[in-house]
Amino acid sequence: MHSDCIFVHGARQNNLKNFDLELPLGELVVVTGVSGSGKSSLAFDTIYAEGQRRYVETFSPYARQFLDRMDKPQVDRIDGIPPAIAIDQTNPVRTSRSTVGTMTELTDHLNLLFARGARLYCRRCGDEVRQDTPETIATRLLDRLAGRRALITFEVRIPEKFGPEEIKEHLAAQGYTRIHRESSDTLEVIQDRVILAAPRRDRLVESLEAALRVGHSRLSVIPLADNKTPEPPLRFSAERHCAQCDISFSEPQSNLFSFNSPIGACDTCRGFGRTMGIDPNLVIPDESKSLFDGAVKPWQSESYRECQEDLIKFADQRGIPVDIPWRELSDAQRAWVMEGEGEWEDGVWYGVKRFFDWLEGKSYKMHIRVLLSKYRSYDLCPDCGGARLKDEALLWRIGSREDADAVLAPQKRFRPTHLDMSDAQLQALPGLTLHDLMRLPIDRCLRFFERLQLPSSIAEAIDPLLGEIRTRLRYLVDVGLAYLTLDRQSRTLSGGEVQRINLTTALGTSLVNTLFVLDEPSIGLHPRDMNRVIGVLHRLRDAGNSLLVVEHDPQVMWGADRIIDMGPGPGKNGGQIVFNGSPQALLESGESLTAQYLCGEKTVATPSNKVPASDAPRLIIEGAASHNLKEIDARIPLHCMVVVTGVSGSGKSTLVQDVLYNALSKIKGRPVEPAGAHRAIRGHEEISEVVLIDQSPIGRTTRSNPASYVGAFDAIRAIFADQLVARERGYTSGTFSFNTGNGRCPTCGGNGFEHVEMQFLSDV
């Protein structure tokens, strides 16, 4: 047994046939074989489980309470195993606070970058807000007004209980006797009358320093014309303050740019980017129904029958037709139904909206919360516009005008809700805001940072941070995720996308001497992107790590250092190692079914192509423009299998799921999510139902299994309940259910096993 190997002795997990295995460390090992042959049982349930269990055991008993621990695998022993990390296709994220940026830690890096290297622009005038010093003010004045005469002034506020004469006396005692301008609450005091010339710079700086000190860090410089007439003043401030607009700003810190911090998160949506409301498409799902026939769905139960009766009564009084379909009502009539006329106490029609407002006041009751959840919508936050951040965080920009124009057209830049400047002023500003960067596809975001050059005064301190951002963005591009944006919610990602993001995170953390166990990283990838993923796997290996990959893709298999072929069959016919060696040696193996397909001895039979008739019915999508779709039309033939393919990020899921499925669901009266932008769906009359089959897990509890999910157990329980003895004893179908009723085991609750928490030891 070698010290640089993982040695597995007596593996018996699931269908594994008590074999021994030696895996060299520092290699990319692919585990392949037919479905059910034991690949995952070996890679995840045995090797990863033991590596993770041993790693957790290194912590104190107190810390182990808070960590997930896996069951000890059925194996005699495993030697030489390093700490293990599993990167599989499950997406455990359910909160909408998690994004691609937070998963990859790029959000934290960008927050710090903006806090240290961004520039602030006033929300009203659009000028850069600088913290001036006497030296910088003097330099700007000598550049712009060299040779001119000017007054240096500062303002003094008159307190409420004091008069102007008292303040003048106090100023005179300090040597300030000249007043430039006076109002009811302010005195503008002259600090000095100067000639703006380089030889007089020392006096100029001294006067500016005194004016800033007495004027509470603010001053004005008033140029004088040749006839000594004052011209419009130039205002300066030594604080984070726009002197022209008299608007103050807070000092930047990384939390100001974080939507997970109360300092930076929008006060209205609390950093979620959306607010909860009521979806009218769910309230009125079937627009073919009339008000009398029950178009307003929540009022069709006995609990709220009174609301339905009120609707019909007040509609008759106002002459609103109640016997025509909802879709045929005018906009004003629909608005009357939804908005109402006033409060219920006033004896007028209160409307659907006030009904739900009334329910919100009773949401402390469980059944009310359940009812509200059926009609919820998540609308763009009216205050932050989906940016999740406070307005002040969106006034900071990074980069130059040329950097921004290279990746994002000026008219497409995000406009904060409470911005006072014009669109032309906004489009003329240099650089991009944090939200602009978050909305960019990752490949364009990488292009922006590759050309970004920061001022030399901060470049040395910021360069390591910029290098880390560029590296992580490059990793995401390398694994075929260039089409994602950093603000994409993690819960909307597919299993394959989550796995590749976790892979780049592992690369970014620079881990070494670690065992990575991966589950089909090629899934969902176009063949064009496979070489880049293999390159990332090799990079992890070359950094001193070991990789164990469950995979079927030939490209990944040829890129491996070693292949383990499980088999020879599925289930009880599997669980054995058919081959263990290099990819080249696999081709010479006569027993391996995988080798026979790789050599071409066996092939997958290609079915005969069935070409749809020219007059066959079709579903027609017109003007699909959601996400990256370019106003496309699509004609999908019915009564045949249609495959939509393309490179990663080309818009396949957007077209099929976001546009077609969501639109058809609404048309059929069962809306799920708002449909993506499109003009029309034609030909839907040819189908009666639409069903989405995706990769979401089907089981919610440990009692769920395929037979119960498809309903097979319903028929089986009915057969048992129909037996003579069962009828004599009064048994029903529920008696034979392990989910409910008296038929399930009272000890384990129908699970088939008991889970005993052992506090400081592994659970049993």
ZAPA-760680 format. One record per residue (C-alpha): residue number from 0; residue in one letter; x, y, z. Coordinates in steps of 0.001 Angstrom, whole numbers, plus 500000, padded with zeros to 6 digits. Example, Ala and Ser with C-alpha at 12.3 -4.5 7.8 and 13.67 -1.06 7.14 Angstrom:
2
resi/resn/x/y/z
0/A/512300/495500/507800;
1/S/513670/498940/507140;
END
This chain:
764
resi/resn/x/y/z
0/M/500000/500000/500000;
1/H/501465/503350/498931;
2/S/501360/506430/501138;
3/D/500331/508593/498149;
4/C/497151/506603/497483;
5/I/493644/506313/498848;
6/F/493138/502674/499782;
7/V/489531/501415/500056;
8/H/489134/497989/501666;
9/G/485851/496053/501653;
10/A/483451/498573/500060;
11/R/479872/497309/500563;
12/Q/477782/500485/500328;
13/N/474445/499921/498528;
14/N/475161/497459/495686;
15/L/478990/497502/495911;
16/K/480346/493926/496011;
17/N/482883/494087/498872;
18/F/485873/495044/496687;
19/D/489224/496701/497391;
20/L/490421/499759/495462;
21/E/493618/501792/495283;
22/L/493331/505398/493980;
23/P/496515/507447/493395;
24/L/496406/510985/494797;
25/G/497022/514009/492591;
26/E/495160/512561/489583;
27/L/491947/513229/487702;
28/V/489994/509968/488056;
29/V/486742/509417/486143;
30/V/484225/506858/487424;
31/T/481943/505665/484630;
32/G/479546/502835/483913;
33/V/475894/502120/483152;
34/S/473183/503778/485234;
35/G/472784/502046/488590;
36/S/476170/500294/488433;
37/G/477400/501885/491685;
38/K/479306/504970/490528;
39/S/477741/507362/493037;
40/S/477793/504714/495751;
41/L/481565/504521/495370;
42/A/482386/508187/494781;
43/F/479890/509969/497041;
44/D/478422/507487/499525;
45/T/481751/505797/500317;
46/I/484871/507875/499554;
47/Y/483443/511398/499978;
48/A/481337/510388/502990;
49/E/484390/509027/504821;
50/G/486588/512004/503884;
51/Q/483976/514511/505023;
52/R/483226/512538/508207;
53/R/486893/512441/509200;
54/Y/487321/516148/508487;
55/V/484364/517005/510723;
56/E/485797/514761/513456;
57/T/488837/517059/513667;
58/F/486668/519796/515182;
59/S/485794/520061/518836;
60/P/482692/518217/520099;
61/Y/480960/521565/520546;
62/A/481631/522701/516954;
63/R/480538/519348/515501;
64/Q/476993/519995/516721;
65/F/476544/522693/514083;
66/L/478040/520832/511108;
67/D/476335/518402/508750;
68/R/477647/514923/509340;
69/M/477271/511984/506985;
70/D/476690/508391/508026;
71/K/479727/506152/508255;
72/P/479865/504195/504976;
73/Q/479677/500404/504778;
74/V/483394/499746/504331;
75/D/486037/497914/506344;
76/R/488449/500837/506269;
77/I/489774/503666/504073;
78/D/493381/504805/504401;
79/G/495164/507885/503088;
80/I/492025/509941/502375;
81/P/492444/513769/502408;
82/P/489704/516272/503363;
83/A/486915/515924/500791;
84/I/484626/518430/499103;
85/A/481605/517299/497056;
86/I/480553/519453/494109;
87/D/477281/517946/492928;
88/Q/474264/519131/490956;
89/T/471942/519915/493842;
90/N/470921/523530/494285;
91/P/470332/524004/498019;
92/V/469728/527753/497759;
93/R/466167/528901/498413;
94/T/466646/532538/499438;
95/S/466494/535262/496810;
96/R/469329/537091/498594;
97/S/471814/534614/497135;
98/T/473117/535491/493674;
99/V/475878/534357/491343;
100/G/477950/537213/492775;
101/T/477516/536109/496387;
102/M/478150/532427/495550;
103/T/481474/533269/493898;
104/E/482340/535953/496511;
105/L/482690/538469/493677;
106/T/480068/540663/495341;
107/D/482309/541067/498402;
108/H/485289/541919/496192;
109/L/483281/544500/494226;
110/N/481908/546069/497419;
111/L/485451/546584/498664;
112/L/486597/547879/495268;
113/F/483857/550521/495157;
114/A/484547/551554/498753;
115/R/488229/552146/497925;
116/G/488409/553059/494246;
117/A/485056/554480/493026;
118/R/484225/558142/492458;
119/L/481079/559915/493651;
120/Y/478855/562047/491383;
121/C/476169/564431/492611;
122/R/472612/563252/492038;
123/R/471508/566722/490908;
124/C/474252/568448/488928;
125/G/476234/565346/487917;
126/D/479582/566860/488954;
127/E/482176/564741/490710;
128/V/482021/565184/494479;
129/R/485562/565656/495783;
130/Q/486971/566140/499254;
131/D/488989/569307/498627;
132/T/492078/570493/500477;
133/P/493647/573965/500348;
134/E/496334/572612/498019;
135/T/493907/570990/495546;
136/I/491655/574072/495546;
137/A/494628/576330/494876;
138/T/495799/574137/492014;
139/R/492347/574179/490352;
140/L/491996/577949/490783;
141/L/495417/578645/489291;
142/D/494616/576395/486344;
143/R/491225/577979/485602;
144/L/491549/581605/486739;
145/A/495255/582446/486529;
146/G/495861/586196/486727;
147/R/492304/587013/487843;
148/R/491278/588815/491033;
149/A/488897/586958/493377;
150/L/487212/587048/496766;
151/I/487545/584108/499149;
152/T/484419/583909/501328;
153/F/482724/581614/503786;
154/E/479204/581518/505188;
155/V/478202/581941/508842;
156/R/474734/580885/509952;
157/I/472894/583242/512324;
158/P/471480/581257/515270;
159/E/467815/581750/516097;
160/K/468360/583642/519352;
161/F/471009/585957/517934;
162/G/470778/588977/515663;
163/P/473061/589885/512735;
164/E/474758/592692/514670;
165/E/475768/590350/517504;
166/I/477333/587925/515034;
167/K/479169/590785/513291;
168/E/480622/591842/516627;
169/H/481916/588322/517266;
170/L/483425/588210/513770;
171/A/485011/591639/514182;
172/A/486662/590433/517370;
173/Q/488357/587746/515238;
174/G/489393/590252/512571;
175/Y/486581/589683/510057;
176/T/485046/593071/509272;
177/R/484084/592765/505580;
178/I/480709/591227/504677;
179/H/480069/590311/501046;
180/R/476399/589363/501327;
181/E/473835/589354/504101;
182/S/470453/587652/504469;
183/S/468051/587006/507309;
184/D/469832/583854/508438;
185/T/473276/583955/506782;
186/L/476316/586186/506551;
187/E/478825/585669/503732;
188/V/482131/586839/505168;
189/I/485169/587852/503091;
190/Q/488284/585975/504127;
191/D/490623/587650/501640;
192/R/490851/589504/498347;
193/V/493582/587831/496272;
194/I/495229/587796/492871;
195/L/495297/584238/491523;
196/A/498936/583972/490482;
197/A/501587/581300/491060;
198/P/503988/583647/492965;
199/R/501176/584365/495454;
200/R/500300/580668/495984;
201/D/501433/580610/499636;
202/R/499080/583443/500580;
203/L/496282/581806/498582;
204/V/496701/578457/500363;
205/E/496843/580177/503763;
206/S/493606/582086/503062;
207/L/491859/578970/501800;
208/E/492945/577028/504883;
209/A/491592/579726/507201;
210/A/488279/579956/505295;
211/L/487781/576189/505469;
212/R/488519/576188/509182;
213/V/486116/579013/510100;
214/G/483496/578116/507465;
215/H/483102/574539/508707;
216/S/484951/572982/505746;
217/R/483090/575007/503087;
218/L/484059/578134/501149;
219/S/483345/580072/497961;
220/V/485710/581744/495514;
221/I/484096/584694/493665;
222/P/485971/585843/490540;
223/L/485914/589608/489918;
224/A/485514/591164/486498;
225/D/487775/593983/485297;
226/N/485321/596502/486745;
227/K/485386/594544/490043;
228/T/481858/593200/489515;
229/P/481386/589779/491209;
230/E/480846/586821/488901;
231/P/479073/583513/489795;
232/P/480933/581867/492679;
233/L/482907/578613/492641;
234/R/482073/576522/495699;
235/F/484372/574042/497420;
236/S/484084/571663/500351;
237/A/486576/569659/502400;
238/E/483826/567144/503257;
239/R/481966/564571/501149;
240/H/479666/567350/500010;
241/C/478531/568850/496694;
242/A/479227/572545/497204;
243/Q/477188/573587/494150;
244/C/473968/571804/495238;
245/D/474605/571835/499010;
246/I/474065/568052/499289;
247/S/476077/566013/501790;
248/F/477034/562371/501357;
249/S/478290/559735/503770;
250/E/481771/558280/503667;
251/P/482068/555116/501562;
252/Q/482414/551752/503268;
253/S/481994/548267/501844;
254/N/478665/547768/503646;
255/L/477218/550754/501758;
256/F/477413/548648/498571;
257/S/476037/545439/500125;
258/F/472346/544596/499824;
259/N/472801/542115/502694;
260/S/473672/544950/505089;
261/P/471108/547398/506550;
262/I/473595/550188/505758;
263/G/473371/549610/501985;
264/A/470097/547731/501471;
265/C/467098/549575/500046;
266/D/464748/550524/502908;
267/T/461631/549537/500957;
268/C/462537/546031/499754;
269/R/465271/545413/502398;
270/G/467733/544317/499746;
271/F/465532/541795/497931;
272/G/464951/544005/494870;
273/R/461268/543098/494829;
274/T/458235/543787/496977;
275/M/455327/541472/497652;
276/G/451973/542279/496102;
277/I/448954/540563/494606;
278/D/449134/539115/491086;
279/P/445953/539967/489128;
280/N/446640/537024/486801;
281/L/446281/534688/489791;
282/V/443240/536497/491172;
283/I/441510/536262/487765;
284/P/443183/533227/486144;
285/D/440498/532536/483519;
286/E/439611/535626/481490;
287/S/436873/533728/479644;
288/K/434706/533724/482774;
289/S/432289/536510/483600;
290/L/431951/538201/486971;
291/F/428760/536235/487600;
292/D/430420/532917/486722;
293/G/433266/533480/489201;
294/A/436047/535325/487389;
295/V/437412/536495/490785;
296/K/438776/533176/492054;
297/P/439289/533875/495810;
298/W/435592/534712/496227;
299/Q/434312/531362/495008;
300/S/434570/529683/498429;
301/E/431879/529752/501109;
302/S/434136/531829/503375;
303/Y/434058/534824/501014;
304/R/430770/534277/499207;
305/E/429590/537602/500651;
306/C/432250/539452/498621;
307/Q/431006/537801/495416;
308/E/427444/538906/496247;
309/D/428647/542470/496961;
310/L/430419/542525/493600;
311/I/427282/541540/491695;
312/K/425116/544017/493677;
313/F/427356/547034/493198;
314/A/428086/546115/489560;
315/D/424335/546171/488817;
316/Q/424086/549603/490467;
317/R/426943/550976/488329;
318/G/425822/549334/485102;
319/I/428854/547039/484912;
320/P/427964/543935/482831;
321/V/428350/540747/484855;
322/D/427467/538245/482118;
323/I/430262/538855/479598;
324/P/433826/537465/479754;
325/W/436362/539418/481788;
326/R/438538/539977/478736;
327/E/435682/541884/477051;
328/L/435276/544416/479871;
329/S/436737/547868/479255;
330/D/439844/549055/481086;
331/A/437719/551405/483209;
332/Q/435360/548583/484188;
333/R/438250/546310/485118;
334/A/439814/549101/487176;
335/W/436502/549565/489007;
336/V/436439/545875/489957;
337/M/440043/545865/491125;
338/E/440379/549312/492759;
339/G/436823/549953/493971;
340/E/435303/553293/494955;
341/G/436051/553635/498655;
342/E/436124/551918/502013;
343/W/433693/549171/502989;
344/E/432405/551274/505902;
345/D/431244/553954/503424;
346/G/428721/551560/501871;
347/V/430387/551616/498420;
348/W/432253/549031/496368;
349/Y/435593/548387/498098;
350/G/437342/546497/495282;
351/V/439598/543467/495103;
352/K/442648/545450/496253;
353/R/441060/546581/499532;
354/F/439886/543011/500133;
355/F/443491/541824/500059;
356/D/444599/544818/502166;
357/W/442050/543675/504751;
358/L/443459/540151/504602;
359/E/446989/541497/505148;
360/G/445807/542887/508487;
361/K/444806/539384/509543;
362/S/447937/537623/508294;
363/Y/448795/536550/511853;
364/K/446348/533678/511214;
365/M/447847/530659/509475;
366/H/444957/530018/507062;
367/I/445028/533684/505950;
368/R/448757/533449/505179;
369/V/448114/530277/503168;
370/L/445360/532047/501212;
371/L/447543/535094/500509;
372/S/450413/532894/499299;
373/K/448207/531565/496487;
374/Y/447869/535046/494966;
375/R/451267/536553/495717;
376/S/453303/538430/493149;
377/Y/456830/539743/493482;
378/D/457022/543129/491808;
379/L/460022/545307/491053;
380/C/460766/547543/494017;
381/P/459443/551050/493236;
382/D/462256/552760/495169;
383/C/465419/550973/494011;
384/G/464111/549642/490680;
385/G/465474/546183/491417;
386/A/469005/547377/492241;
387/R/468558/546296/495911;
388/L/470704/549218/497097;
389/K/470040/552676/498493;
390/D/470241/555554/496042;
391/E/473509/556882/497458;
392/A/475313/553607/496683;
393/L/474241/553974/493044;
394/L/475897/557401/492721;
395/W/479394/555889/492934;
396/R/481005/554967/489631;
397/I/484214/553282/488556;
398/G/486136/553475/485292;
399/S/486240/555973/482448;
400/R/483701/556905/479800;
401/E/485590/554793/477238;
402/D/485624/551764/479579;
403/A/481867/552009/480044;
404/D/481032/552566/476363;
405/A/483050/549468/475414;
406/V/480683/547139/477300;
407/L/477362/548974/477751;
408/A/475574/551509/475562;
409/P/474901/554823/477387;
410/Q/471114/554542/476903;
411/K/471083/551124/478604;
412/R/472728/552241/481830;
413/F/470704/551980/485007;
414/R/468937/555134/486149;
415/P/468347/555331/489937;
416/T/464746/556169/490818;
417/H/465426/559421/492701;
418/L/468050/560850/490352;
419/D/467463/564556/489618;
420/M/469714/564962/486561;
421/S/468584/564561/482949;
422/D/469133/561441/480841;
423/A/471728/563304/478794;
424/Q/473700/564174/481937;
425/L/473499/560573/483146;
426/Q/474710/559171/479839;
427/A/477647/561597/479814;
428/L/478965/560427/483189;
429/P/482126/558317/483124;
430/G/482275/554714/484328;
431/L/479604/552311/485562;
432/T/477721/551896/488816;
433/L/477794/548686/490839;
434/H/474358/547696/489547;
435/D/475451/548284/485949;
436/L/478277/545781/486512;
437/M/475921/543313/488187;
438/R/473613/543358/485148;
439/L/476397/542782/482612;
440/P/476951/539271/481232;
441/I/480076/537876/482848;
442/D/482141/537929/479635;
443/R/481451/541662/479186;
444/C/482101/542286/482878;
445/L/485495/540600/482454;
446/R/486214/542782/479401;
447/F/485462/545906/481482;
448/F/487859/544944/484273;
449/E/490609/543862/481878;
450/R/490760/547381/480438;
451/L/490111/549230/483711;
452/Q/492965/551517/484799;
453/L/492701/553212/488193;
454/P/494514/556436/489181;
455/S/498146/555886/490164;
456/S/497464/557220/493671;
457/I/495366/554170/494554;
458/A/496443/551643/491906;
459/E/499130/549985/494027;
460/A/496721/549288/496889;
461/I/493855/548171/494632;
462/D/495780/546033/492104;
463/P/495668/542793/494183;
464/L/491912/543172/494548;
465/L/491475/543843/490823;
466/G/493606/540802/490027;
467/E/491373/538575/492152;
468/I/488228/539923/490467;
469/R/489676/539334/486986;
470/T/490784/535801/487917;
471/R/487374/534759/489253;
472/L/485530/536244/486280;
473/R/487917/534417/483938;
474/Y/487199/531113/485737;
475/L/483448/531625/485205;
476/V/484023/532255/481502;
477/D/486262/529190/481272;
478/V/483542/526858/482591;
479/G/480983/528098/480069;
480/L/479036/530538/482278;
481/A/479862/533716/480355;
482/Y/476165/534337/479680;
483/L/475153/534624/483371;
484/T/474996/537930/485216;
485/L/476270/538509/488746;
486/D/472803/539533/489979;
487/R/471165/536298/488733;
488/Q/469404/534637/491671;
489/S/471077/531379/492709;
490/R/467773/529540/493122;
491/T/467028/529996/489408;
492/L/470208/528194/488321;
493/S/470221/524651/486990;
494/G/472100/521896/488800;
495/G/474897/521939/486216;
496/E/475334/525713/486521;
497/V/475526/525497/490328;
498/Q/478141/522772/490066;
499/R/480350/524780/487709;
500/I/480040/527889/489903;
501/N/481131/525859/492925;
502/L/484031/524577/490815;
503/T/485217/528125/490097;
504/T/484802/529027/493784;
505/A/487100/526132/494675;
506/L/489637/527414/492156;
507/G/489403/530924/493561;
508/T/490095/529782/497125;
509/S/493386/528133/496010;
510/L/492818/524939/498006;
511/V/495544/522272/497911;
512/N/495804/518648/499102;
513/T/492026/518296/498870;
514/L/489842/515599/497329;
515/F/487143/517012/495025;
516/V/484256/514680/494157;
517/L/482177/515896/491183;
518/D/478936/514637/489678;
519/E/478818/514981/485868;
520/P/480197/518521/485437;
521/S/479503/518241/481693;
522/I/475721/518134/482094;
523/G/473929/520900/480225;
524/L/477092/521983/478438;
525/H/477416/522353/474690;
526/P/480351/520347/473238;
527/R/482015/523664/472362;
528/D/482490/524415/476071;
529/M/483740/521001/477187;
530/N/487454/521622/476590;
531/R/487359/524672/478853;
532/V/485759/522669/481678;
533/I/488397/519949/481290;
534/G/491049/522663/481463;
535/V/489595/523870/484782;
536/L/489674/520302/486136;
537/H/493320/519973/485083;
538/R/494107/523290/486771;
539/L/492626/522029/490041;
540/R/494649/518832/489721;
541/D/497870/520680/488920;
542/A/497414/522796/492056;
543/G/497997/519660/494127;
544/N/494466/518312/494490;
545/S/492846/514964/493661;
546/L/489642/514767/491602;
547/L/487109/511939/491502;
548/V/484536/512618/488778;
549/V/481382/510637/487995;
550/E/481001/511171/484250;
551/H/479674/509702/480976;
552/D/480992/512285/478505;
553/P/483743/510849/476244;
554/Q/485660/514151/476158;
555/V/486015/514193/479948;
556/M/486954/510500/479957;
557/W/489751/511081/477425;
558/G/491010/514002/479555;
559/A/491310/511824/482685;
560/D/494463/510302/484118;
561/R/492591/507158/485170;
562/I/489197/505595/484418;
563/I/487264/503280/486724;
564/D/484482/501447/484889;
565/M/481726/500107/487170;
566/G/479419/497294/486150;
567/P/478886/495061/484447;
568/G/475165/495852/484769;
569/P/472788/497962/486873;
570/G/471471/497259/490365;
571/K/472284/493816/491732;
572/N/474150/493037/488502;
573/G/476571/495903/489142;
574/G/478740/497011/492027;
575/Q/481980/495569/490610;
576/I/485054/497209/489094;
577/V/485177/496098/485473;
578/F/488222/498199/484590;
579/N/490731/500376/486432;
580/G/493469/502012/484364;
581/S/494393/504667/481807;
582/P/491969/505794/479051;
583/Q/494175/504157/476380;
584/A/494167/500822/478225;
585/L/490362/500960/478494;
586/L/490046/500512/474707;
587/E/491804/497130/474994;
588/S/489443/495862/477702;
589/G/487131/493178/476332;
590/E/484826/493090/479354;
591/S/483998/496800/479523;
592/L/480709/497822/477933;
593/T/481945/501421/477989;
594/A/485015/500438/475920;
595/Q/482821/498738/473314;
596/Y/480897/501950/472755;
597/L/484040/504106/472736;
598/C/485641/501831/470122;
599/G/482529/501850/467963;
600/E/481861/498117/468346;
601/K/478452/499072/469687;
602/T/476484/502142/468778;
603/V/473255/503788/469816;
604/A/470578/503047/467226;
605/T/469384/506195/465506;
606/P/465599/506249/465094;
607/S/464131/507065/461729;
608/N/463389/510745/461310;
609/K/459750/511676/461087;
610/V/459388/514861/459071;
611/P/456225/516783/460053;
612/A/453780/517340/457230;
613/S/453650/520852/455866;
614/D/450003/521198/456894;
615/A/450539/519691/460389;
616/P/449296/521838/463309;
617/R/451909/524045/464919;
618/L/452439/526207/467961;
619/I/453601/529629/466798;
620/I/455529/531985/469080;
621/E/455621/535530/467732;
622/G/458045/538265/468791;
623/A/459796/536498/471686;
624/A/462049/539139/473250;
625/S/462681/537968/476810;
626/H/466261/538197/478147;
627/N/468585/537746/475153;
628/L/465936/536711/472579;
629/K/465893/539096/469618;
630/E/462190/539452/468689;
631/I/462201/535955/467206;
632/D/459316/533934/465770;
633/A/459252/530158/466258;
634/R/457009/527506/464668;
635/I/456874/524281/466714;
636/P/455181/521272/465057;
637/L/452767/519301/467247;
638/H/452357/515507/467622;
639/C/456116/514900/467437;
640/M/459224/515269/469589;
641/V/460938/518623/469054;
642/V/464419/519331/470430;
643/V/465607/522891/471104;
644/T/469405/523032/471224;
645/G/472230/525571/471075;
646/V/475312/526697/472952;
647/S/475084/527510/476656;
648/G/473281/530806/477195;
649/S/471810/531004/473689;
650/G/468220/531343/475006;
651/K/466857/527777/474938;
652/S/465312/527799/478422;
653/T/464146/531373/477954;
654/L/462193/530443/474834;
655/V/460752/527128/476037;
656/Q/460132/527787/479715;
657/D/460007/531546/480345;
658/V/458018/532367/477202;
659/L/456163/529288/475903;
660/Y/455376/527353/479088;
661/N/454458/530395/481206;
662/A/452324/531863/478404;
663/L/450472/528588/477767;
664/S/449886/528116/481503;
665/K/448185/531502/481663;
666/I/446146/530809/478525;
667/K/444932/527516/480023;
668/G/443854/529265/483227;
669/R/446652/528078/485527;
670/P/449311/530828/485536;
671/V/452547/530080/487391;
672/E/454975/532913/486593;
673/P/454713/536009/484389;
674/A/455508/535024/480799;
675/G/458584/536452/479077;
676/A/458098/539267/476588;
677/H/456351/538174/473375;
678/R/453619/539399/471044;
679/A/451375/536333/470795;
680/I/451084/532548/471025;
681/R/449064/531027/468186;
682/G/447814/527492/467728;
683/H/447256/526871/471448;
684/E/443740/525683/470674;
685/E/445281/522430/469421;
686/I/446442/521414/472913;
687/S/444412/520931/476092;
688/E/447154/520992/478720;
689/V/450798/521949/479253;
690/V/453153/520208/481705;
691/L/456676/521223/482705;
692/I/459103/518397/483448;
693/D/462358/519773/484833;
694/Q/465163/518669/487157;
695/S/463472/519742/490380;
696/P/463505/516997/493046;
697/I/460191/515160/493297;
698/G/460441/514118/496934;
699/R/459577/516422/499819;
700/T/459907/513905/502682;
701/T/461913/510778/503484;
702/R/458728/508730/502937;
703/S/458441/509762/499301;
704/N/459357/507214/496640;
705/P/458729/506847/492891;
706/A/455683/504592/493361;
707/S/453919/507064/495644;
708/Y/454854/509996/493405;
709/V/453329/508495/490230;
710/G/450249/507245/492139;
711/A/450939/503525/491799;
712/F/450434/502997/495526;
713/D/446875/504353/495264;
714/A/445862/501369/493142;
715/I/447860/498951/495304;
716/R/446224/500208/498510;
717/A/442807/499993/496884;
718/I/443437/496330/496004;
719/F/444448/495526/499588;
720/A/441445/497415/501007;
721/D/439144/495451/498681;
722/Q/440166/492074/500111;
723/L/437518/490166/502042;
724/V/439379/490218/505362;
725/A/440082/493947/504986;
726/R/436394/494681/504381;
727/E/435400/492542/507364;
728/R/437764/494515/509617;
729/G/436690/497877/508213;
730/Y/440041/498678/506648;
731/T/440251/501477/504084;
732/S/442954/502484/501645;
733/G/444388/504798/504310;
734/T/445017/501813/506571;
735/F/447634/500615/504101;
736/S/449368/504003/503815;
737/F/452709/504753/505485;
738/N/452089/508482/505133;
739/T/448905/508895/507218;
740/G/446378/506970/509240;
741/N/446683/504105/511664;
742/G/448341/501792/509168;
743/R/451838/503201/509431;
744/C/454306/502114/512076;
745/P/453831/504231/515217;
746/T/457524/503947/516158;
747/C/459214/505265/513005;
748/G/456223/507209/511641;
749/G/456333/505384/508315;
750/N/459991/506158/507594;
751/G/461230/502602/508054;
752/F/464083/503759/510318;
753/E/464647/505834/513423;
754/H/467046/508772/513630;
755/V/468735/509045/517025;
756/E/470709/512242/517705;
757/M/473846/511467/519704;
758/Q/474764/515115/520505;
759/F/478584/514962/520416;
760/L/478845/511685/518483;
761/S/477693/510770/514977;
762/D/473921/510370/514762;
763/V/472552/506839/514553;
END
